[in-house]
């Protein structure tokens, strides 16, 4: 099949999977994310003869970029400053403590040396921004206290990808030592440039375009700003999502905020759905089958360890029991940046490529289990309400 025809067929399959799976799983109460994953697993064998699911995943990651831009539009700089303790306090504690615990578990497994165990532990300590934020949006919980604390941890994890990638260069003796100080300086410079451009260039740019009355130019400008800021951050070694988020924050006080959100929202919805389908496509069922025992042990252990640590840290830093439980069940999975870290480590001397593929499969499966896990606290709360109602109903009415 020629490349244009293959692309056309892939697009039809992806859109068809979105159209069919979302309503069915939404009606069943399982959430659209799980539906998209299931669609990816079902159509995966068809795609095997057409293209690689990871190629689609790379394009569909723009859905995560657009999602972070829209979230940034909702967060004014003053509000983001109020969240600094959760971002740099709770977020730092979660990444470091979870990374150390998972590093110890990886080292005890005997599958990796100490260097590979460090990368595996801290790579698994990261959670999925796409999955967590989509679930929060579906439930309308982004602006709640528990939603904001969850987002704070995810935001710090996006920042942590820079030192973690630098750590691979430091640990990889075959490639020599990297220049983490220079990389960090470049990252800080890129963030500073984003803030300056957002403060002094973006709003005048949209004022000029809006004055022309060209609607299509406004949409193109919105896409250009989001993708341009994402590309700038990627060149500086940060995540694309971080660049889009900063652009959104810089435009949060702009009079064009609502128009920008309306322009980006359709692209965000479709691309994010394709992202989840691509995750399902990338599930290598033969790898899962061949390493079934290792995966069946590793996935629940990793998710349980992360959930317990997150719950404890949230309780220690002021969250009540219910919020801590919800955050713990929302963020126990591996994240998209785990794919980057493990692929980079597999290409170096830190771990065998087969182990890197196994870790990627573990991350993907933990993502697939996340929508099921987040439904458990809801079920427990509903069961408690039913028991409470039964107790009340059994109390005899007072007699005159």
TORNUDO-459723 format. One record per residue: x, y, z of N, C-alpha, C in turn. Coordinates in pm, whole numbers, padded with zeros to 5 digits, always signed. Example, Ala and Ser with C-alpha at 12.3 -4.5 7.8 and 13.67 -1.06 7.14 Angstrom:
// residues 2
+01319-00569+00780+01230-00450+00780+01320-00330+00780
+01285-00225+00708+01367-00106+00714+01290+00003+00787
END
This chain:
// residues 400
+00085-00119+00000+00000+00000+00000+00089+00124+00000
+00055+00223-00090+00136+00344-00097+00119+00426+00030
+00216+00515+00052+00215+00593+00176+00092+00681+00190
+00047+00754+00084-00075+00835+00099-00197+00750+00132
-00211+00633+00065-00325+00546+00093-00318+00489+00234
-00197+00454+00278-00182+00402+00414-00219+00509+00516
-00177+00633+00492-00210+00743+00583-00361+00765+00588
-00426+00755+00472-00571+00773+00466-00641+00662+00545
-00594+00538+00527-00653+00425+00600-00632+00438+00750
-00512+00478+00789-00483+00495+00932-00575+00600+00994
-00596+00711+00923-00680+00818+00974-00823+00769+00994
-00874+00693+00897-01010+00641+00908-01022+00547+01028
-00922+00460+01047-00927+00366+01159-00922+00439+01293
-00835+00538+01304-00822+00612+01429-00950+00689+01462
-01005+00757+01362-01128+00832+01385-01245+00738+01413
-01247+00625+01341-01353+00526+01366-01345+00469+01507
-01222+00441+01552-01205+00392+01688-01254+00493+01791
-01228+00621+01764-01274+00726+01855-01426+00734+01859
-01487+00731+01741-01633+00745+01731-01705+00628+01799
-01651+00506+01782-01719+00388+01836-01692+00370+01986
-01568+00385+02028-01532+00349+02165-01581+00451+02268
-01571+00581+02236-01604+00683+02336-01748+00673+02386
-01849+00667+02297-01987+00658+02349-02014+00529+02427
-01956+00417+02379-01983+00289+02446-01928+00289+02588
-01804+00328+02605-01744+00324+02738-01799+00435+02827
-01838+00546+02768-01901+00652+02847-02036+00605+02901
-02113+00534+02817-02242+00480+02859-02225+00375+02967
-02117+00297+02959-02091+00194+03060-02035+00251+03189
-02004+00381+03190-01951+00445+03309-01804+00419+03332
-01732+00372+03229-01590+00340+03244-01498+00453+03200
-01554+00557+03138-01472+00670+03096-01419+00654+02955
-01399+00766+02888-01356+00763+02749-01211+00718+02734
-01127+00746+02834-00985+00710+02822-00970+00560+02807
-01040+00483+02891-01032+00338+02882-01088+00289+02749
-01189+00358+02697-01244+00323+02566-01143+00341+02455
-01068+00453+02459-00967+00477+02357-00855+00371+02364
-00815+00336+02486-00713+00231+02501-00761+00099+02442
-00886+00064+02472-00942-00061+02419-00948-00057+02267
-00984+00058+02211-00987+00070+02065-00849+00049+02006
-00747+00104+02072-00610+00085+02023-00569-00061+02025
-00605-00134+02132-00570-00276+02141-00642-00355+02032
-00769-00321+02005-00848-00396+01906-00795-00375+01765
-00764-00249+01729-00720-00223+01592-00569-00237+01576
-00500-00271+01684-00356-00288+01678-00310-00388+01573
-00370-00510+01568-00329-00606+01465-00346-00555+01323
-00446-00468+01301-00467-00412+01167-00354-00316+01133
-00313-00235+01230-00206-00138+01208-00071-00205+01191
-00059-00328+01236+00071-00396+01230+00125-00400+01088
+00036-00409+00992+00081-00415+00854+00089-00279+00786
+00052-00174+00860+00050-00042+00800+00161+00049+00850
+00171+00060+00983+00270+00152+01039+00300+00113+01182
+00391+00183+01242+00429+00160+01380+00346+00250+01471
+00289+00192+01575+00207+00271+01667+00283+00384+01731
+00415+00369+01749+00494+00474+01813+00503+00599+01725
+00496+00582+01592+00497+00698+01504+00370+00781+01525
+00257+00713+01538+00131+00782+01564+00138+00848+01701
+00200+00780+01798+00212+00834+01933+00289+00965+01932
+00393+00973+01851+00473+01096+01845+00392+01214+01795
+00307+01190+01695+00222+01297+01643+00111+01330+01742
+00050+01226+01799-00063+01246+01889-00024+01313+02019
+00105+01316+02052+00149+01386+02173+00116+01535+02168
+00085+01584+02048+00040+01723+02039-00089+01743+02117
-00167+01636+02135-00287+01647+02217-00254+01684+02359
-00146+01626+02413-00100+01661+02548-00052+01806+02550
+00015+01849+02444+00063+01987+02434-00054+02085+02438
-00158+02059+02358-00275+02146+02356-00348+02144+02490
-00353+02026+02554-00418+02015+02684-00349+02105+02786
-00216+02103+02790-00142+02186+02886-00156+02335+02854
-00170+02370+02726-00193+02510+02690-00326+02559+02746
-00430+02478+02732-00562+02516+02782-00561+02526+02935
-00491+02434+03000-00480+02441+03146-00406+02568+03186
-00301+02603+03111-00229+02726+03140-00316+02850+03127
-00410+02848+03030-00501+02961+03013-00589+02982+03136
-00614+02875+03212-00699+02885+03329-00621+02927+03454
-00488+02932+03444-00405+02963+03561-00333+03096+03541
-00380+03198+03609-00309+03327+03604-00177+03316+03680
-00077+03395+03644+00052+03388+03714+00041+03402+03865
-00052+03486+03911-00069+03502+04056-00119+03373+04120
-00207+03303+04052-00257+03176+04105-00149+03069+04101
-00067+03070+03997+00043+02974+03987+00143+02999+04100
+00165+03127+04134+00256+03159+04243+00203+03106+04376
+00071+03107+04392+00011+03052+04514+00032+02901+04526
+00053+02835+04413+00072+02690+04412+00219+02649+04426
+00308+02745+04448+00451+02715+04443+00492+02613+04549
+00429+02615+04664+00466+02519+04769+00431+02377+04728
+00314+02360+04665+00277+02226+04618+00366+02182+04503
+00401+02274+04414+00483+02239+04297+00623+02198+04340
+00689+02287+04415+00829+02263+04448+00848+02191+04582
+00747+02189+04667+00756+02115+04793+00705+01973+04778
+00575+01961+04756+00514+01829+04740+00568+01758+04616
+00584+01832+04505+00634+01771+04381+00775+01717+04397
+00862+01796+04458+01001+01752+04479+01006+01629+04568
+00932+01633+04679+00932+01520+04772+00880+01393+04704
+00776+01407+04621+00720+01288+04555+00819+01226+04459
+00884+01307+04376+00977+01252+04276+01097+01187+04346
+01155+01255+04445+01276+01203+04509+01246+01078+04590
+01142+01083+04675+01113+00969+04761+01067+00848+04680
+00977+00871+04584+00930+00760+04500+01045+00703+04418
+01128+00792+04362+01241+00745+04283+01337+00660+04363
+01366+00700+04487+01458+00622+04570+01400+00486+04606
+01273+00483+04641+01209+00355+04677+01207+00260+04557
+01167+00311+04441+01160+00226+04322+01299+00186+04273
+01398+00273+04295+01536+00236+04262+01581+00118+04348
+01550+00123+04476+01585+00012+04565+01516-00117+04523
+01389-00110+04485+01317-00229+04441+01376-00284+04311
+01413-00194+04217+01473-00238+04092+01608-00304+04116
+01685-00251+04211+01815-00309+04243+01800-00446+04308
+01698-00461+04393+01674-00590+04459+01629-00697+04359
+01567-00654+04249+01520-00752+04150+01635-00825+04083
+01753-00763+04077+01869-00825+04014+01870-00817+03863
+01771-00750+03803+01765-00740+03657+01857-00631+03602
+01893-00534+03688+01972-00420+03643+02086-00394+03741
+02191-00328+03692+02294-00283+03785+02247-00154+03852
+02332-00098+03935+02287+00018+04013+02254+00139+03926
+02327+00153+03813+02300+00267+03725+02165+00252+03656
+02141+00133+03602+02012+00109+03539+01898+00115+03638
+01922+00072+03761+01818+00077+03863+01777+00221+03894
+01875+00312+03894+01843+00453+03920+01752+00509+03811
+01788+00481+03685+01705+00531+03574+01567+00467+03577
+01561+00335+03603+01433+00267+03610+01348+00323+03725
+01409+00343+03842+01334+00391+03957+01278+00531+03937
+01362+00624+03890+01315+00761+03873+01227+00774+03749
+01248+00690+03648+01159+00692+03532+01019+00646+03569
+01009+00543+03653+00879+00495+03697+00814+00587+03800
+00894+00675+03862+00838+00770+03959+00752+00876+03892
+00770+00898+03762+00692+00997+03689+00555+00942+03653
+00455+01028+03653+00318+00987+03621+00276+01047+03488
+00160+01005+03439+00112+01047+03307+00026+01172+03318
+00077+01282+03266-00001+01406+03263-00127+01390+03179
-00115+01323+03065-00228+01308+02975-00342+01232+03042
-00312+01119+03103-00417+01038+03165-00478+01109+03284
-00394+01161+03372-00445+01223+03495-00529+01346+03464
-00481+01434+03376-00555+01556+03348-00684+01529+03271
-00683+01427+03185-00806+01393+03113-00911+01341+03211
-00870+01260+03307-00964+01209+03407-01017+01323+03493
-00929+01415+03532-00973+01530+03610-01072+01616+03531
-01046+01634+03402-01137+01713+03320-01271+01644+03303
-01270+01512+03280-01394+01438+03263-01482+01448+03388
-01417+01447+03506-01491+01452+03632-01517+01594+03680
-01463+01694+03607-01482+01833+03648-01407+01869+03775
-01291+01806+03799-01218+01823+03924-01088+01902+03909
-01065+01964+03794-00938+02034+03773-00920+02147+03874
-01027+02218+03906-01017+02334+03995-01035+02299+04143
-01058+02174+04174-01072+02135+04315-00936+02132+04383
-00938+02124+04516-00812+02120+04591-00732+01996+04552
-00800+01881+04541-00727+01759+04507-00677+01765+04363
-00753+01827+04274-00710+01841+04136-00589+01931+04123
-00586+02040+04199-00474+02133+04194-00347+02071+04251
-00359+01993+04357-00240+01927+04414-00187+01820+04317
-00277+01749+04252-00234+01650+04153-00161+01718+04039
-00216+01829+03992-00153+01902+03882-00017+01957+03923
-00003+02000+04048+00125+02053+04095+00234+01947+04086
+00202+01825+04126+00300+01716+04118+00334+01684+03973
+00233+01684+03887+00257+01655+03746+00345+01764+03683
+00321+01889+03723+00398+01999+03666+00545+01988+03707
+00572+01953+03832+00711+01937+03874+00776+01819+03802
+00701+01713+03778+00756+01598+03705+00798+01638+03565
+00721+01728+03501+00762+01778+03370+00895+01852+03379
+00914+01926+03488+01041+01996+03508+01155+01899+03536
+01122+01789+03603+01227+01694+03645+01288+01618+03528
+01225+01622+03412+01278+01546+03299+01416+01598+03258
+01442+01729+03280+01572+01786+03241+01686+01725+03323
+01683+01730+03457+01793+01667+03531+01800+01516+03514
+01687+01451+03487+01690+01306+03468+01760+01268+03337
+01735+01344+03231+01805+01320+03105+01954+01350+03121
+01986+01455+03198+02127+01485+03224+02191+01373+03305
+02113+01311+03393+02165+01202+03475+02205+01082+03390
+02133+01059+03281+02170+00950+03190+02309+00975+03132
+02335+01099+03092+02467+01132+03038+02577+01113+03142
+02546+01148+03268+02646+01136+03374+02676+00990+03404
+02571+00907+03407+02588+00765+03443+02643+00681+03328
+02623+00729+03205+02666+00651+03088+02816+00670+03068
+02894+00581+03123+03041+00592+03112+03088+00573+02970
+03008+00506+02888+03050+00483+02750+03049+00609+02666
+02964+00705+02708+02953+00828+02631+03029+00943+02694
+03078+00917+02815+03146+01026+02884+03048+01114+02958
+03101+01204+03034+03017+01291+03114+02955+01399+03027
+02830+01430+03061+02762+01535+02991+02794+01670+03054
+02719+01770+03019+02736+01904+03075+02604+01947+03136
+02566+01890+03249+02435+01920+03308+02419+02065+03346
+02529+02133+03386+02518+02274+03424+02481+02359+03302
+02545+02329+03190+02513+02401+03066+02370+02374+03024
+02329+02245+03029+02192+02210+02993+02092+02282+03082
+02121+02287+03211+02031+02356+03303+02024+02505+03272
+02138+02564+03238+02140+02705+03203+02059+02733+03078
+02070+02644+02979+01992+02660+02856+01843+02652+02886
+01805+02557+02971+01664+02541+03007+01610+02665+03077
+01687+02718+03172+01645+02839+03244+01634+02957+03147
+01731+02969+03054+01726+03076+02956+01604+03066+02866
+01568+02942+02826+01450+02924+02741+01322+02962+02814
+01313+02925+02942+01195+02962+03022+01187+03115+03034
+01302+03180+03060+01303+03326+03068+01261+03392+02938
+01308+03337+02825+01269+03391+02694+01120+03375+02671
+01064+03261+02714+00920+03238+02700+00842+03341+02780
+00886+03369+02902+00814+03465+02987+00818+03604+02925
+00935+03645+02874+00948+03778+02813+00861+03788+02688
+00867+03687+02601+00787+03691+02478+00638+03689+02511
+00601+03606+02611+00460+03600+02647+00408+03731+02703
+00494+03802+02774+00451+03927+02839+00446+04045+02741
+00538+04049+02645+00550+04168+02562+00517+04147+02413
+00505+04020+02368+00483+03998+02225+00349+03932+02192
+00307+03835+02274+00191+03755+02235+00062+03836+02229
+00032+03912+02335-00092+03991+02334-00095+04093+02221
+00013+04173+02196+00010+04263+02079-00008+04188+01947
+00051+04066+01937+00034+03988+01815-00112+03956+01791
-00183+03911+01894-00324+03877+01877-00411+04001+01857
-00369+04115+01913-00443+04239+01888-00436+04279+01741
-00318+04266+01681-00302+04301+01540-00385+04208+01451
-00379+04077+01479-00453+03981+01396-00602+04000+01413
-00648+04022+01538-00791+04039+01562-00845+04165+01492
-00761+04267+01482-00807+04390+01416-00834+04371+01268
-00773+04269+01207-00797+04243+01065-00929+04171+01041
-00982+04105+01145-01108+04032+01130-01095+03899+01059
-00971+03853+01038-00949+03724+00969-00955+03611+01071
-01068+03543+01073-01089+03436+01172-00988+03323+01155
-00965+03282+01029-00873+03171+01006-00729+03207+01047
-00692+03336+01033-00559+03379+01076-00547+03372+01228
-00656+03397+01298-00654+03389+01444-00632+03245+01489
-00699+03151+01421-00681+03009+01455-00538+02966+01425
-00487+03008+01307-00349+02973+01270-00249+03033+01370
-00275+03154+01417-00185+03218+01514-00187+03142+01646
-00305+03096+01687-00314+03019+01811-00234+02890+01801
-00249+02820+01688-00173+02697+01668-00024+02725+01661
+00013+02836+01595+00154+02871+01583+00216+02899+01720
+00144+02970+01805+00197+03003+01938+00216+02876+02021
+00115+02788+02019+00123+02666+02099+00238+02578+02051
+00241+02550+01922+00343+02460+01869+00481+02524+01869
+00489+02656+01848+00618+02724+01851+00678+02724+01991
+00597+02750+02092+00648+02748+02229+00687+02606+02270
+00611+02507+02224+00646+02367+02253+00779+02330+02189
+00800+02373+02063+00925+02343+01994+01043+02411+02062
+01024+02534+02110+01132+02607+02178+01176+02533+02303
+01080+02487+02382+01114+02414+02505+01181+02281+02474
+01136+02215+02366+01196+02087+02329+01342+02106+02288
+01372+02212+02215+01510+02238+02175+01598+02269+02297
+01536+02322+02403+01612+02353+02524+01624+02234+02618
+01567+02120+02576+01576+02001+02658+01460+01981+02752
+01363+02075+02754+01243+02059+02836+01134+01990+02754
+01020+01963+02817+00913+01897+02746+00833+01998+02663
+00775+01949+02554+00690+02034+02472+00569+02084+02552
+00515+01996+02636+00399+02033+02716+00430+02150+02807
+00553+02154+02861+00592+02264+02948+00590+02396+02872
+00638+02398+02747+00637+02521+02668+00497+02569+02641
+00407+02477+02606+00269+02515+02581+00202+02566+02708
+00233+02503+02820+00175+02547+02947+00218+02689+02980
+00347+02720+02963+00396+02855+02991+00330+02958+02899
+00311+02921+02772+00243+03013+02680+00100+03039+02725
+00033+02934+02773-00103+02951+02824-00108+03041+02946
-00013+03022+03037-00008+03106+03158+00015+03253+03120
+00103+03277+03024+00132+03414+02983+00010+03482+02919
-00080+03402+02862-00199+03457+02797-00324+03447+02885
-00306+03401+03010-00422+03379+03098-00495+03508+03130
-00425+03621+03131-00487+03750+03162-00521+03830+03036
-00501+03766+02919-00531+03834+02793-00682+03838+02769
-00727+03941+02702-00870+03952+02668-00911+03850+02562
-00813+03783+02500-00842+03684+02396-00839+03541+02451
-00835+03527+02584-00820+03395+02645-00932+03300+02603
-01055+03344+02612-01167+03256+02580-01170+03220+02431
-01135+03315+02346-01132+03286+02202-01021+03185+02170
-00907+03200+02233-00797+03105+02212-00837+02965+02259
-00903+02958+02372-00946+02827+02423-01045+02762+02328
-01137+02840+02272-01234+02785+02177-01166+02739+02048
-01059+02809+02008-00989+02771+01885-00911+02640+01902
-00849+02623+02019-00762+02508+02042-00838+02384+02084
-00952+02400+02150-01024+02288+02210-01054+02173+02113
-01103+02199+01989-01129+02086+01898-01003+02005+01865
-00892+02074+01842-00767+02004+01813-00722+01923+01935
-00736+01981+02053-00699+01912+02176-00778+01784+02193
-00909+01792+02174-00994+01675+02195-00961+01560+02102
-00949+01590+01972-00924+01484+01874-00784+01425+01892
-00683+01511+01906-00545+01460+01917-00522+01384+02047
-00588+01426+02155-00571+01355+02281-00637+01218+02273
-00752+01210+02205-00814+01079+02185-00723+00987+02105
-00661+01041+01999-00569+00962+01918-00446+00922+01999
-00404+01009+02092-00290+00975+02178-00320+00850+02260
-00438+00844+02321-00473+00728+02403-00487+00602+02317
-00543+00618+02196-00552+00503+02106-00412+00456+02069
-00320+00551+02045-00182+00514+02010-00113+00441+02124
-00145+00477+02250-00090+00403+02363-00137+00258+02358
-00266+00239+02328-00318+00103+02312-00253+00031+02196
-00226+00103+02088-00158+00044+01973-00017-00001+02008
+00050+00077+02093+00189+00046+02125+00203-00068+02225
+00093-00116+02280+00099-00232+02369+00142-00354+02288
+00262-00401+02308+00311-00518+02237+00265-00643+02311
+00156-00702+02261+00095-00813+02333+00189-00933+02344
+00278-00951+02244+00372-01062+02253+00473-01040+02366
+00516-00913+02385+00606-00882+02495+00537-00905+02629
+00411-00864+02637+00335-00886+02760+00321-01035+02789
+00297-01114+02685+00278-01257+02704+00409-01326+02743
+00517-01291+02675+00645-01355+02703+00698-01322+02843
+00662-01204+02894+00710-01162+03026+00593-01145+03123
+00494-01230+03106+00370-01215+03183+00395-01217+03333
+00477-01310+03380+00500-01323+03524+00568-01198+03581
+00672-01150+03511+00743-01030+03558+00649-00910+03561
+00569-00896+03458+00478-00782+03450+00368-00791+03555
+00313-00912+03575+00207-00930+03674+00254-00899+03815
+00382-00917+03839+00437-00883+03971+00476-00736+03977
+00542-00687+03872+00600-00552+03876+00494-00443+03875
+00395-00454+03787+00296-00346+03773+00223-00317+03904
+00163-00417+03970+00095-00385+04097+00190-00337+04206
+00313-00390+04209+00409-00346+04311+00444-00199+04291
+00474-00160+04166+00509-00021+04137+00392+00072+04168
+00272+00035+04123+00156+00121+04144+00122+00132+04293
+00133+00021+04365+00103+00025+04509+00206+00110+04583
+00334+00095+04549+00438+00174+04615+00418+00323+04590
+00390+00361+04464+00367+00501+04433+00244+00554+04506
+00137+00476+04507+00013+00520+04571+00034+00543+04721
+00105+00452+04787+00129+00465+04931+00214+00588+04962
+00318+00611+04882+00405+00726+04904+00328+00857+04881
+00252+00862+04771+00175+00983+04741+00071+01009+04849
+00004+00904+04896-00095+00921+05002-00029+00977+05128
+00083+00918+05168+00151+00964+05289+00197+01107+05278
+00256+01146+05162+00304+01282+05145+00188+01382+05144
+00078+01345+05081-00038+01436+05078-00095+01456+05218
-00102+01349+05296-00152+01361+05433-00057+01448+05518
+00073+01429+05500+00169+01507+05578+00167+01655+05543
+00125+01687+05421+00127+01826+05376-00011+01891+05375
-00107+01830+05445-00233+01901+05468-00358+01849+05399
-00349+01748+05313-00469+01695+05248-00546+01607+05346
-00680+01609+05335-00758+01518+05418-00753+01378+05358
-00813+01283+05429-00803+01143+05387-00862+01121+05248
-00980+01177+05223-01047+01153+05094-00966+01208+04977
-00914+01331+04992-00834+01390+04884-00705+01311+04863
-00640+01270+04972-00515+01194+04959-00539+01061+04888
-00650+00996+04920-00684+00870+04853-00706+00893+04704
-00778+00997+04670-00808+01023+04529-00681+01056+04450
-00590+01134+04510-00464+01166+04443-00379+01040+04427
-00378+00957+04531-00298+00833+04526-00347+00739+04417
-00478+00731+04396-00531+00645+04291-00524+00709+04153
-00503+00841+04148-00495+00911+04020-00355+00906+03959
-00250+00903+04043-00112+00919+03995-00021+00798+04018
-00071+00674+04022+00023+00563+04046+00086+00506+03921
+00041+00553+03804+00088+00494+03678+00221+00554+03634
+00284+00491+03537+00400+00549+03473+00357+00659+03378
+00454+00738+03330+00421+00851+03246+00484+00846+03109
+00443+00944+03024+00494+00949+02888+00646+00969+02885
+00699+01043+02983+00842+01069+02984+00922+00944+03018
+00854+00844+03076+00920+00716+03096+00962+00655+02964
+00878+00673+02860+00914+00623+02727+01046+00685+02681
+01060+00817+02703+01180+00888+02659+01302+00840+02737
+01290+00833+02870+01403+00794+02954+01448+00652+02925
+01353+00559+02915+01391+00419+02896+01445+00394+02756
+01390+00463+02656+01443+00449+02520+01586+00502+02512
+01610+00618+02578+01745+00676+02579+01842+00586+02654
+01798+00532+02768+01884+00442+02846+01911+00313+02772
+01812+00264+02697+01831+00142+02618+01929+00162+02505
+01932+00284+02451+02026+00312+02341+02168+00334+02393
+02184+00350+02523+02316+00368+02583+02359+00238+02650
+02455+00247+02738+02505+00127+02805+02442+00105+02942
+02335+00179+02974+02278+00172+03108+02188+00050+03129
+02124+00003+03023+02039-00115+03036+02022-00179+02898
+01997-00310+02893+01972-00375+02765+01845-00321+02700
+01841-00322+02568+01723-00273+02498+01600-00358+02530
+01620-00487+02557+01507-00573+02593+01447-00530+02726
+01532-00490+02821+01483-00442+02950+01411-00309+02934
+01463-00223+02848+01397-00095+02821+01258-00118+02762
+01246-00215+02670+01115-00247+02611+01020-00301+02717
+01073-00382+02809+00990-00436+02916+00940-00324+03008
+01027-00228+03040+00985-00116+03125+00880-00031+03055
+00895-00012+02924+00796+00063+02848+00661-00009+02850
+00664-00143+02839+00540-00221+02847+00476-00207+02985
+00558-00205+03090+00507-00188+03226+00440-00052+03241
+00504+00053+03189+00446+00187+03195+00312+00191+03121
+00310+00133+03001+00189+00135+02920+00075+00062+02989
+00104-00054+03046-00001-00130+03114-00050-00056+03239
+00041+00009+03310-00003+00087+03427-00093+00202+03386
-00066+00262+03269-00156+00364+03216-00295+00307+03190
-00297+00189+03129-00425+00127+03095-00507+00095+03219
-00441+00068+03331-00512+00034+03454-00558+00157+03532
-00508+00274+03496-00539+00395+03573-00688+00428+03576
-00761+00427+03462-00904+00459+03470-00981+00364+03562
-00938+00237+03566-01004+00142+03655-00973+00177+03800
-00845+00212+03826-00806+00246+03962-00877+00369+04015
-00895+00472+03930-00960+00595+03977-01107+00573+04009
-01166+00467+03954-01308+00439+03985-01325+00373+04121
-01217+00319+04179-01227+00251+04309-01267+00346+04422
-01203+00464+04437-01249+00554+04544-01395+00594+04528
-01439+00613+04405-01580+00648+04383-01670+00535+04431
-01633+00412+04397-01712+00297+04441-01714+00282+04592
-01599+00308+04656-01594+00298+04802-01680+00405+04867
-01678+00526+04814-01762+00632+04871-01908+00600+04853
-01944+00546+04735-02084+00510+04711-02129+00399+04806
-02041+00301+04831-02076+00192+04923-02094+00245+05065
-02008+00340+05107-02024+00397+05241-02154+00473+05254
-02191+00545+05148-02318+00619+05153-02435+00523+05163
-02428+00411+05089-02538+00314+05096-02548+00253+05235
-02434+00219+05297-02437+00163+05432-02492+00264+05532
-02451+00391+05515-02500+00494+05605-02651+00512+05591
-02699+00505+05467-02842+00521+05442-02921+00405+05501
-02866+00283+05491-02933+00168+05549-02944+00180+05700
-02836+00228+05765-02840+00247+05910-02945+00349+05949
-02953+00458+05871-03053+00562+05902-03193+00508+05882
-03212+00428+05773-03346+00378+05744-03393+00276+05846
-03296+00210+05918-03335+00109+06017-03371+00173+06153
-03338+00303+06168-03373+00369+06294-03524+00388+06300
-03592+00337+06405-03738+00348+06412-03783+00492+06427
-03893+00522+06366-03948+00657+06375-03999+00682+06515
-03983+00805+06566-04032+00836+06701-04183+00825+06709
-04232+00771+06822-04376+00755+06842-04431+00870+06923
-04553+00902+06897-04615+01013+06970-04654+00968+07111
END
